[in-house]
Amino acid sequence: MFTSEREFESCPGIKRRSNGRNPRLQRSVKRCIDLLGAGILTAVLFPVFIVIGLLVVLDDGWPVIYRRRVVGAAGEFDAFKFRTMIRDADSILAANPALKAEFERNFKLKDDPRITRVGAFLRKLSLDELPQLFNVLRGQMSLVGPRMITAAELDKYGPYKQLLLSLKPGLTGYWQVRGRQNVCYEDRVRMDLHYIEQWSLSMDLKILFATPVKILRREGAF
């Protein structure tokens, strides 16, 4: 994806910060915002969790929660999501080489045959991501951060793997409010790196306020 620093710095709209990145005080404030925000949202949305759990079970049985193994600033961990795919979904990719190749290129399928009826609805409104509030409370994720990725995706970042892992992955982020699935994977990588290089508390707040609007408009969601 990116093989040199010059290639990264030549990307339109991406500039290195001249001042120190991610000061300790701002990181501490960011963590306080994470705890307060995730705690309030978990309490307020608890009835929604119950309803979604029942819908998942009625539509396709157990389990309700899917654990996705991802990488973050503190290493690998299980990110929680409401299950949106049929059980044994991996067998569909294994049986369809063309579909598997498409998935390995973008780590996403636009017309994914593995998605359940309830799952499609949850994804449209990003409701499947709500259990990640518990990952935020556990300190594995942040309310705002770079995209959550698997270990297999790290190679897409070339020499910038460690830069990506310098911040916790976010429940929402720069990519989510700037295009979501409407942009190619390479642009997603560029947006992640741009966010990390330009990160500030004010940037996080702008992203947090923009996220509900993007979700309600269902832009780039599938």
URNORQUI-V122558 format. One record per pair of residues at least 6 apart in sequence whose ideal C-beta (glycine too) atoms are under 7 Angstrom apart, sorted by the first residue. I is the first residue (numbers start at 0). GAP is how many residues later the second one is. D is the distance in whole Angstrom. If there is no record, write none. Layout:
BEGIN
i=I gap=GAP d=D
i=I gap=GAP d=D
END
This chain:
BEGIN
i=0 gap=155 d=4
i=0 gap=156 d=6
i=0 gap=157 d=5
i=0 gap=185 d=6
i=0 gap=188 d=6
i=1 gap=6 d=5
i=1 gap=155 d=7
i=1 gap=156 d=4
i=1 gap=157 d=7
i=1 gap=158 d=6
i=1 gap=187 d=7
i=2 gap=155 d=5
i=4 gap=154 d=7
i=7 gap=152 d=6
i=7 gap=185 d=6
i=8 gap=7 d=7
i=10 gap=179 d=5
i=12 gap=181 d=7
i=13 gap=176 d=6
i=13 gap=179 d=7
i=13 gap=180 d=5
i=13 gap=183 d=7
i=15 gap=181 d=6
i=16 gap=180 d=6
i=16 gap=181 d=6
i=20 gap=178 d=7
i=21 gap=177 d=6
i=25 gap=175 d=6
i=28 gap=172 d=6
i=29 gap=112 d=7
i=29 gap=171 d=6
i=29 gap=174 d=7
i=32 gap=110 d=7
i=33 gap=102 d=5
i=33 gap=108 d=5
i=33 gap=109 d=5
i=34 gap=102 d=7
i=36 gap=106 d=5
i=37 gap=95 d=5
i=37 gap=98 d=4
i=37 gap=99 d=5
i=37 gap=105 d=7
i=38 gap=98 d=7
i=40 gap=92 d=6
i=41 gap=91 d=5
i=44 gap=85 d=6
i=48 gap=81 d=7
i=51 gap=30 d=6
i=51 gap=70 d=7
i=51 gap=75 d=6
i=52 gap=11 d=5
i=54 gap=63 d=5
i=55 gap=8 d=5
i=55 gap=26 d=6
i=55 gap=27 d=6
i=55 gap=62 d=6
i=56 gap=7 d=6
i=58 gap=57 d=5
i=58 gap=58 d=6
i=58 gap=59 d=4
i=59 gap=26 d=6
i=59 gap=27 d=7
i=59 gap=56 d=5
i=62 gap=20 d=6
i=63 gap=18 d=7
i=63 gap=19 d=6
i=64 gap=15 d=6
i=64 gap=17 d=7
i=64 gap=18 d=7
i=64 gap=66 d=6
i=65 gap=15 d=5
i=65 gap=17 d=4
i=66 gap=11 d=4
i=66 gap=13 d=6
i=67 gap=10 d=7
i=67 gap=11 d=5
i=67 gap=13 d=6
i=68 gap=7 d=6
i=68 gap=9 d=6
i=68 gap=81 d=7
i=69 gap=6 d=7
i=69 gap=7 d=7
i=69 gap=9 d=5
i=69 gap=78 d=5
i=69 gap=79 d=6
i=69 gap=80 d=6
i=69 gap=99 d=7
i=70 gap=78 d=6
i=70 gap=79 d=7
i=70 gap=80 d=5
i=70 gap=83 d=7
i=70 gap=94 d=7
i=71 gap=68 d=6
i=71 gap=69 d=7
i=71 gap=93 d=7
i=71 gap=96 d=5
i=71 gap=97 d=5
i=72 gap=92 d=5
i=72 gap=93 d=7
i=72 gap=94 d=6
i=72 gap=95 d=5
i=73 gap=66 d=7
i=75 gap=75 d=7
i=76 gap=63 d=5
i=78 gap=53 d=6
i=78 gap=56 d=6
i=78 gap=69 d=6
i=79 gap=51 d=4
i=79 gap=52 d=6
i=79 gap=54 d=6
i=79 gap=55 d=6
i=80 gap=47 d=5
i=80 gap=48 d=6
i=80 gap=50 d=6
i=80 gap=51 d=7
i=81 gap=40 d=6
i=81 gap=45 d=7
i=81 gap=46 d=5
i=81 gap=48 d=7
i=81 gap=49 d=6
i=83 gap=31 d=6
i=83 gap=32 d=6
i=83 gap=35 d=3
i=83 gap=38 d=5
i=83 gap=39 d=6
i=83 gap=44 d=5
i=84 gap=29 d=4
i=84 gap=30 d=6
i=84 gap=31 d=7
i=84 gap=34 d=6
i=85 gap=28 d=6
i=85 gap=30 d=6
i=88 gap=25 d=4
i=91 gap=21 d=6
i=91 gap=22 d=5
i=92 gap=6 d=6
i=92 gap=7 d=4
i=92 gap=10 d=6
i=93 gap=6 d=7
i=98 gap=10 d=7
i=101 gap=7 d=6
i=102 gap=6 d=6
i=105 gap=79 d=5
i=106 gap=46 d=6
i=106 gap=78 d=7
i=107 gap=73 d=6
i=109 gap=112 d=6
i=114 gap=8 d=7
i=118 gap=9 d=7
i=121 gap=6 d=4
i=122 gap=98 d=6
i=122 gap=99 d=6
i=123 gap=94 d=5
i=123 gap=97 d=5
i=124 gap=90 d=6
i=125 gap=89 d=5
i=125 gap=95 d=7
i=128 gap=42 d=6
i=131 gap=9 d=6
i=131 gap=39 d=5
i=134 gap=6 d=4
i=135 gap=6 d=6
i=135 gap=7 d=6
i=135 gap=35 d=6
i=139 gap=28 d=7
i=140 gap=27 d=5
i=140 gap=28 d=5
i=140 gap=29 d=7
i=140 gap=30 d=6
i=141 gap=26 d=4
i=141 gap=28 d=5
i=142 gap=27 d=6
i=142 gap=28 d=5
i=142 gap=29 d=7
i=142 gap=65 d=7
i=143 gap=26 d=5
i=143 gap=28 d=6
i=143 gap=29 d=6
i=143 gap=60 d=4
i=143 gap=63 d=5
i=143 gap=64 d=6
i=144 gap=22 d=5
i=144 gap=23 d=5
i=144 gap=24 d=5
i=144 gap=25 d=3
i=144 gap=28 d=6
i=145 gap=18 d=6
i=145 gap=21 d=6
i=145 gap=23 d=6
i=145 gap=24 d=6
i=145 gap=27 d=6
i=145 gap=46 d=4
i=145 gap=49 d=6
i=145 gap=50 d=6
i=146 gap=22 d=6
i=146 gap=26 d=6
i=146 gap=28 d=6
i=146 gap=41 d=6
i=146 gap=45 d=6
i=147 gap=21 d=4
i=153 gap=7 d=5
i=155 gap=29 d=7
i=155 gap=33 d=6
i=156 gap=7 d=5
i=156 gap=32 d=6
i=159 gap=33 d=6
i=162 gap=30 d=7
i=162 gap=33 d=6
i=163 gap=28 d=6
i=163 gap=32 d=7
i=165 gap=30 d=6
i=166 gap=29 d=6
i=166 gap=32 d=7
i=171 gap=35 d=6
i=171 gap=36 d=7
i=171 gap=39 d=4
i=172 gap=22 d=6
i=172 gap=34 d=6
i=173 gap=17 d=5
i=173 gap=20 d=7
i=173 gap=21 d=4
i=173 gap=33 d=6
i=174 gap=13 d=5
i=174 gap=16 d=4
i=174 gap=17 d=6
i=175 gap=35 d=7
i=175 gap=38 d=7
i=176 gap=30 d=6
i=176 gap=33 d=4
i=176 gap=34 d=6
i=176 gap=37 d=5
i=177 gap=13 d=6
i=178 gap=41 d=6
i=179 gap=39 d=6
i=179 gap=40 d=3
i=179 gap=41 d=6
i=180 gap=39 d=4
i=180 gap=40 d=7
i=180 gap=41 d=6
i=181 gap=38 d=4
END
